[in-house]
Amino acid sequence: MIEELLTLHRIEDLTANMVRESVDVIEVLHAVAADAAFEARASARTVSIDAPGRFVMPANADLIYRAFENAVRNAVKFSPPQGDVEIVAVVAPDGTWLDVCILDRGPGVSEEMLETIFHPFTRAGGSESVAGSGLGLAITRRAVEMHGGQVSAARRLGGGLSVRFSIPLSS
């Protein structure tokens, strides 16, 4: 939890002086998916990714990685055994936006919690048995916003949660 608090604090400090480099966000997504898939296998879950092409933008690679990683790891943690976490990324036809959805079939969250799960120290009802600090999605949101993007959650038809990222080519 201390590491998560320090990360959230560092993100706030970076707002004005964030170092950006040319980053292929699709490549970052594939790295997150590979890392998460390795860990998911230990709990009889899978991670699949459909993210073709490239989306190169000026970004802080560590923050972008962390933003996706937090959402994917949550999806894995809350997915049922034999569940599949899906990562789907689509670059807008004009190349100016990247939309990413992370989808699971876990218990989801109530309609009232869809916004508040991105607030620090917020944990969804029923998550008491799952390890976590309630900071991961707050870090995710702040990192995405620092890149000019948005992140939101929605309930999935048939159960589960969809976390959607919309990231512009330049902020």
Contacts in CASP RR format, 6 or more apart in sequence:
PFRMAT RR
TARGET T0000
AUTHOR 0000-0000-0000
METHOD contacts of the structure
MODEL  1
MIEELLTLHRIEDLTANMVRESVDVIEVLHAVAADAAFEARASARTVSID
APGRFVMPANADLIYRAFENAVRNAVKFSPPQGDVEIVAVVAPDGTWLDV
CILDRGPGVSEEMLETIFHPFTRAGGSESVAGSGLGLAITRRAVEMHGGQ
VSAARRLGGGLSVRFSIPLSS
1 132 0 8 1.000
1 133 0 8 1.000
1 135 0 8 1.000
4 133 0 8 1.000
4 134 0 8 1.000
4 135 0 8 1.000
4 136 0 8 1.000
4 139 0 8 1.000
5 133 0 8 1.000
5 135 0 8 1.000
7 66 0 8 1.000
7 135 0 8 1.000
7 139 0 8 1.000
8 120 0 8 1.000
8 135 0 8 1.000
8 138 0 8 1.000
8 139 0 8 1.000
8 142 0 8 1.000
11 63 0 8 1.000
11 139 0 8 1.000
11 142 0 8 1.000
11 143 0 8 1.000
11 146 0 8 1.000
12 142 0 8 1.000
14 60 0 8 1.000
14 63 0 8 1.000
14 146 0 8 1.000
15 146 0 8 1.000
18 60 0 8 1.000
18 63 0 8 1.000
18 146 0 8 1.000
19 60 0 8 1.000
20 58 0 8 1.000
20 59 0 8 1.000
20 60 0 8 1.000
21 58 0 8 1.000
21 59 0 8 1.000
21 60 0 8 1.000
21 61 0 8 1.000
22 56 0 8 1.000
22 57 0 8 1.000
22 58 0 8 1.000
23 56 0 8 1.000
23 57 0 8 1.000
23 58 0 8 1.000
23 59 0 8 1.000
23 60 0 8 1.000
23 61 0 8 1.000
23 64 0 8 1.000
24 54 0 8 1.000
24 55 0 8 1.000
24 56 0 8 1.000
25 55 0 8 1.000
25 56 0 8 1.000
25 57 0 8 1.000
25 59 0 8 1.000
25 64 0 8 1.000
25 89 0 8 1.000
25 98 0 8 1.000
25 167 0 8 1.000
26 51 0 8 1.000
26 52 0 8 1.000
26 53 0 8 1.000
26 54 0 8 1.000
26 55 0 8 1.000
26 89 0 8 1.000
26 91 0 8 1.000
26 98 0 8 1.000
27 54 0 8 1.000
28 61 0 8 1.000
28 64 0 8 1.000
28 65 0 8 1.000
28 68 0 8 1.000
29 49 0 8 1.000
29 51 0 8 1.000
29 68 0 8 1.000
29 87 0 8 1.000
29 89 0 8 1.000
29 100 0 8 1.000
30 49 0 8 1.000
30 51 0 8 1.000
31 65 0 8 1.000
32 65 0 8 1.000
32 68 0 8 1.000
32 69 0 8 1.000
32 72 0 8 1.000
32 87 0 8 1.000
33 47 0 8 1.000
33 48 0 8 1.000
33 49 0 8 1.000
33 51 0 8 1.000
33 72 0 8 1.000
33 87 0 8 1.000
35 69 0 8 1.000
36 47 0 8 1.000
36 69 0 8 1.000
36 72 0 8 1.000
36 73 0 8 1.000
36 76 0 8 1.000
36 85 0 8 1.000
37 46 0 8 1.000
37 47 0 8 1.000
39 73 0 8 1.000
39 76 0 8 1.000
40 46 0 8 1.000
40 47 0 8 1.000
40 76 0 8 1.000
40 79 0 8 1.000
40 85 0 8 1.000
43 76 0 8 1.000
43 81 0 8 1.000
44 81 0 8 1.000
44 82 0 8 1.000
44 83 0 8 1.000
45 76 0 8 1.000
45 79 0 8 1.000
45 80 0 8 1.000
45 81 0 8 1.000
45 82 0 8 1.000
45 83 0 8 1.000
45 84 0 8 1.000
45 85 0 8 1.000
46 83 0 8 1.000
46 84 0 8 1.000
46 85 0 8 1.000
47 72 0 8 1.000
47 76 0 8 1.000
47 84 0 8 1.000
47 85 0 8 1.000
47 87 0 8 1.000
48 84 0 8 1.000
48 85 0 8 1.000
48 86 0 8 1.000
48 87 0 8 1.000
49 86 0 8 1.000
49 87 0 8 1.000
49 88 0 8 1.000
49 89 0 8 1.000
50 86 0 8 1.000
50 87 0 8 1.000
50 88 0 8 1.000
50 89 0 8 1.000
51 87 0 8 1.000
51 88 0 8 1.000
51 89 0 8 1.000
51 100 0 8 1.000
52 89 0 8 1.000
53 91 0 8 1.000
54 91 0 8 1.000
55 89 0 8 1.000
55 91 0 8 1.000
55 95 0 8 1.000
55 98 0 8 1.000
55 167 0 8 1.000
55 169 0 8 1.000
57 98 0 8 1.000
57 147 0 8 1.000
57 167 0 8 1.000
57 168 0 8 1.000
57 169 0 8 1.000
57 170 0 8 1.000
58 170 0 8 1.000
59 147 0 8 1.000
60 143 0 8 1.000
60 146 0 8 1.000
60 147 0 8 1.000
63 143 0 8 1.000
63 146 0 8 1.000
63 147 0 8 1.000
64 143 0 8 1.000
64 147 0 8 1.000
66 139 0 8 1.000
66 140 0 8 1.000
66 143 0 8 1.000
67 139 0 8 1.000
67 140 0 8 1.000
67 143 0 8 1.000
67 144 0 8 1.000
67 151 0 8 1.000
67 165 0 8 1.000
68 100 0 8 1.000
68 102 0 8 1.000
68 140 0 8 1.000
68 165 0 8 1.000
70 136 0 8 1.000
70 137 0 8 1.000
70 139 0 8 1.000
70 140 0 8 1.000
71 102 0 8 1.000
71 137 0 8 1.000
71 140 0 8 1.000
71 151 0 8 1.000
71 163 0 8 1.000
71 165 0 8 1.000
72 85 0 8 1.000
72 87 0 8 1.000
72 102 0 8 1.000
74 136 0 8 1.000
74 137 0 8 1.000
74 163 0 8 1.000
75 85 0 8 1.000
75 102 0 8 1.000
75 103 0 8 1.000
75 104 0 8 1.000
75 106 0 8 1.000
75 161 0 8 1.000
75 163 0 8 1.000
76 85 0 8 1.000
76 104 0 8 1.000
77 130 0 8 1.000
77 131 0 8 1.000
78 104 0 8 1.000
78 106 0 8 1.000
78 107 0 8 1.000
78 108 0 8 1.000
78 127 0 8 1.000
78 130 0 8 1.000
78 161 0 8 1.000
79 85 0 8 1.000
79 104 0 8 1.000
79 105 0 8 1.000
79 106 0 8 1.000
80 105 0 8 1.000
80 106 0 8 1.000
83 104 0 8 1.000
83 105 0 8 1.000
84 105 0 8 1.000
85 102 0 8 1.000
85 103 0 8 1.000
85 104 0 8 1.000
86 101 0 8 1.000
86 102 0 8 1.000
86 103 0 8 1.000
86 104 0 8 1.000
87 100 0 8 1.000
87 101 0 8 1.000
87 102 0 8 1.000
87 103 0 8 1.000
88 100 0 8 1.000
88 101 0 8 1.000
88 103 0 8 1.000
89 98 0 8 1.000
89 99 0 8 1.000
89 100 0 8 1.000
89 101 0 8 1.000
90 98 0 8 1.000
90 99 0 8 1.000
90 100 0 8 1.000
91 97 0 8 1.000
91 98 0 8 1.000
92 98 0 8 1.000
92 99 0 8 1.000
95 169 0 8 1.000
96 168 0 8 1.000
96 169 0 8 1.000
97 166 0 8 1.000
97 167 0 8 1.000
97 168 0 8 1.000
97 169 0 8 1.000
98 165 0 8 1.000
98 166 0 8 1.000
98 167 0 8 1.000
98 169 0 8 1.000
99 164 0 8 1.000
99 165 0 8 1.000
99 166 0 8 1.000
99 167 0 8 1.000
100 164 0 8 1.000
100 165 0 8 1.000
100 167 0 8 1.000
101 162 0 8 1.000
101 163 0 8 1.000
101 164 0 8 1.000
101 165 0 8 1.000
102 162 0 8 1.000
102 163 0 8 1.000
102 164 0 8 1.000
102 165 0 8 1.000
103 156 0 8 1.000
103 160 0 8 1.000
103 161 0 8 1.000
103 162 0 8 1.000
104 156 0 8 1.000
104 160 0 8 1.000
104 161 0 8 1.000
105 156 0 8 1.000
105 158 0 8 1.000
105 159 0 8 1.000
105 160 0 8 1.000
106 159 0 8 1.000
106 160 0 8 1.000
106 161 0 8 1.000
107 126 0 8 1.000
107 159 0 8 1.000
107 160 0 8 1.000
108 124 0 8 1.000
108 155 0 8 1.000
108 156 0 8 1.000
108 159 0 8 1.000
108 160 0 8 1.000
108 161 0 8 1.000
109 117 0 8 1.000
109 124 0 8 1.000
109 125 0 8 1.000
109 153 0 8 1.000
109 155 0 8 1.000
109 161 0 8 1.000
110 124 0 8 1.000
110 125 0 8 1.000
111 155 0 8 1.000
113 122 0 8 1.000
113 124 0 8 1.000
113 125 0 8 1.000
114 152 0 8 1.000
114 153 0 8 1.000
114 154 0 8 1.000
114 155 0 8 1.000
115 152 0 8 1.000
115 153 0 8 1.000
116 122 0 8 1.000
117 124 0 8 1.000
117 137 0 8 1.000
117 153 0 8 1.000
118 137 0 8 1.000
118 138 0 8 1.000
118 140 0 8 1.000
118 141 0 8 1.000
118 151 0 8 1.000
118 153 0 8 1.000
119 138 0 8 1.000
120 134 0 8 1.000
120 135 0 8 1.000
120 138 0 8 1.000
121 133 0 8 1.000
121 134 0 8 1.000
121 135 0 8 1.000
121 138 0 8 1.000
122 134 0 8 1.000
122 137 0 8 1.000
122 138 0 8 1.000
123 132 0 8 1.000
123 134 0 8 1.000
137 163 0 8 1.000
140 151 0 8 1.000
140 163 0 8 1.000
141 151 0 8 1.000
144 150 0 8 1.000
144 151 0 8 1.000
144 165 0 8 1.000
144 167 0 8 1.000
145 151 0 8 1.000
146 171 0 8 1.000
147 167 0 8 1.000
147 168 0 8 1.000
147 171 0 8 1.000
148 167 0 8 1.000
148 168 0 8 1.000
148 171 0 8 1.000
149 165 0 8 1.000
149 166 0 8 1.000
149 167 0 8 1.000
149 168 0 8 1.000
149 171 0 8 1.000
150 165 0 8 1.000
150 166 0 8 1.000
151 163 0 8 1.000
151 164 0 8 1.000
151 165 0 8 1.000
151 166 0 8 1.000
152 163 0 8 1.000
152 164 0 8 1.000
153 161 0 8 1.000
153 162 0 8 1.000
153 163 0 8 1.000
153 164 0 8 1.000
154 161 0 8 1.000
154 162 0 8 1.000
154 164 0 8 1.000
155 161 0 8 1.000
155 162 0 8 1.000
156 162 0 8 1.000
END
